[in-house]
Amino acid sequence: MTTPVVGNQRTLGFTQPAQPPPLRTPRTSLKLRNALIGWTFILPNFLGFAVLTLVPVFTLFYMSLTDWNIFGTATWVGLDNFTRLVGDKSFHIALGNTFYYAALHIPITIVVSLSLALLLNQKLRGAAFFRTVAFFPYITSIVAVAVVWNMLFSPEFGPINQFLGLFTSGEVPGWTVSKDWAMPAVIIVGTWKDMGYYMLLFLAGLQTVPTELHEAARIDGAGAWQRFWNVTLPCLRPTMFFVTVMVTIQSLKVFDLILVMTDGGPGQATLVLSQYIFQKGFEQFQFGYASAIAVVLFLICILVTVVQFLYNKRRDA
């Protein structure tokens, strides 16, 4: 008796039985479960980002190409709003004031916050208390901050000018009522309010600096400045990069402090892009034109951030 050849079953009219599906290995099941768990954690944040950030950004770009006063139908105007920006003198002033504020606020805030972090990183009595005091302005109401500092900057009765008058012949700055001194006054208050937050970031970065490096440099005869320049700063590069990016974006978007402290005045001495967007959109109801200004501010922030990332990447290479 001969055994039938399996390969000839199709020829004799028989069909091969269906092969069972491949069994899912434990490793595949584990990968799928981990992926589902990961998406479960990511999805709520992504939905919030999509609804609160991504959709408004796309809406902003669309509105910048329309003429809309919120009460009627948006009319498509193409690039007319951006063409209008070229001849808008108020826009040019706001753009210049924004760069003026950022050019001074960024380096001063970084230097002051890093100096505070270095000081409070020492083993001093009451260091925790002084860290809290330095951070407290960051969480203080911006309205309260503006009211108190406006009283301090009062040209006639403010204690700041009364103190400066002891060393001058009566000529003291006008601060918030002077076109020349209003922006420096805002920069001083902005630095005072923000330095505590960035001080904490630098403190966190200083905790990662190995003490062995400082001890080796001290044994080699390096002074305090040499240890700071050759040991501390290189180890703080990741923190410095993060702080620089954050304070740059914050400086370009400054709005609330100027709104409640000077309201863009005197004249347009402290008018910045964010406040100009507010004026055009919520005071004059030119939402299409305000959206065009917001797009310009958005592109400036993106461009500056990309340049910072490329520069940092080049230094790491």
BELRACOR-V440497 format. One line per field, one symbol per residue. ss: DSSP state (~ for helix, > for strand, _ for the rest). A space follows every 10 residues. Layout:
# BELRACOR-V440497
ss: ???
This chain:
# BELRACOR-V440497
ss: _____~~~__ __________ _____~~~~~ ~~~~~~~~~~ ~~~~~~~~~~ ~~~~~~~~~~ ~~~__>>___ ____>>___~ ~~~~~~__~~ ~~~~~~~~~~ ~~~~~~~~~~ ~~~~~~~~~~ ______~~~~ ~~~~~~~~~_ _~~~~~~~~~ ~~______~~ ~~~~______ ____~~~___ _~~~~~~~~~ ~~~~~~~~~~ ~~~~~~____ ~~~~~~~~~_ ___~~~~~~~ ~~~~~_~~~~ ~~~~~~~~~~ ~~___~~~~~ ~_________ __~~~~~~~~ ~~~___~~~~ ~~~~~~~~~~ ~~~~~~~~~~ ~~~~~~_
